[in-house]
């Protein structure tokens, strides 16, 4: 599930599997800059919630390094 919005608006995606390391390339091809802020929220709103922040160029690596797993939400854009 993805919430596609015009350039500059926040984009949210439900991540069903580990984040694809090439995600930034896909979003860049859709007009996003790789320096766009991003966050991955694992188990949001639960006591086990974990959040990793970065930008599109490094969010996949940061989430993997933190050991984040699905279910997780990817938030892209300025907050």
C-alpha positions as CSV (number, residue, x, y, z in Angstrom):
1,X,0.0,0.0,0.0
2,X,1.4,3.4,-0.9
3,X,0.1,6.9,-0.5
4,X,1.3,8.7,-3.6
5,X,1.3,12.5,-3.3
6,X,2.6,15.4,-5.4
7,X,6.3,16.3,-5.2
8,X,7.1,17.9,-1.9
9,X,4.4,16.2,0.1
10,X,4.9,13.4,2.6
11,X,4.7,9.9,1.2
12,X,4.0,6.9,3.3
13,X,4.4,3.3,2.4
14,X,3.7,0.1,4.3
15,X,6.8,-2.0,4.1
16,X,5.9,-5.7,3.6
17,X,9.4,-7.0,3.4
18,X,12.9,-5.8,4.2
19,X,13.6,-2.4,2.6
20,X,15.0,-2.7,-0.9
21,X,18.5,-1.1,-1.0
22,X,17.7,0.3,-4.4
23,X,14.6,2.1,-3.0
24,X,16.3,5.5,-3.4
25,X,16.8,4.8,-7.2
26,X,13.1,4.0,-7.6
27,X,11.9,7.1,-5.8
28,X,14.5,9.2,-7.6
29,X,13.1,8.0,-10.9
30,X,9.7,9.2,-9.6
31,X,11.1,12.7,-9.0
32,X,12.4,12.4,-5.4
33,X,15.8,13.8,-4.5
34,X,18.1,11.3,-2.7
35,X,18.6,13.8,0.1
36,X,14.9,13.8,0.9
37,X,14.4,12.9,4.6
38,X,13.0,9.5,5.4
39,X,12.2,7.4,8.5
40,X,11.3,3.8,9.0
41,X,9.0,3.0,12.0
42,X,8.8,-0.6,13.2
43,X,5.8,-1.7,15.2
44,X,4.5,1.8,15.4
45,X,2.3,2.8,18.4
46,X,3.4,-0.3,20.4
47,X,5.7,-0.5,23.3
48,X,8.2,-2.2,20.9
49,X,8.2,0.8,18.5
50,X,11.6,1.6,16.9
51,X,12.4,4.4,14.6
52,X,15.4,4.9,12.2
53,X,15.9,8.2,10.4
54,X,18.1,9.2,7.4
55,X,17.5,10.2,3.9
56,X,16.6,8.2,0.7
57,X,20.2,7.5,-0.1
58,X,20.9,5.7,3.2
59,X,17.6,4.8,4.9
60,X,17.7,1.1,3.6
61,X,21.2,0.6,5.0
62,X,20.3,2.3,8.3
63,X,17.2,0.2,8.7
64,X,19.1,-3.0,7.9
65,X,21.9,-2.0,10.4
66,X,19.3,-1.5,13.1
67,X,17.8,-4.9,12.4
68,X,14.3,-3.5,11.6
69,X,11.7,-6.0,10.4
70,X,8.2,-5.9,9.1
71,X,5.7,-4.7,9.9
72,X,7.2,-1.3,9.4
73,X,6.1,2.0,7.8
74,X,8.4,4.1,5.6
75,X,7.8,7.9,5.7
76,X,9.4,10.0,3.1
77,X,9.4,13.8,3.0
78,X,9.6,16.8,5.2
79,X,7.7,16.5,8.4
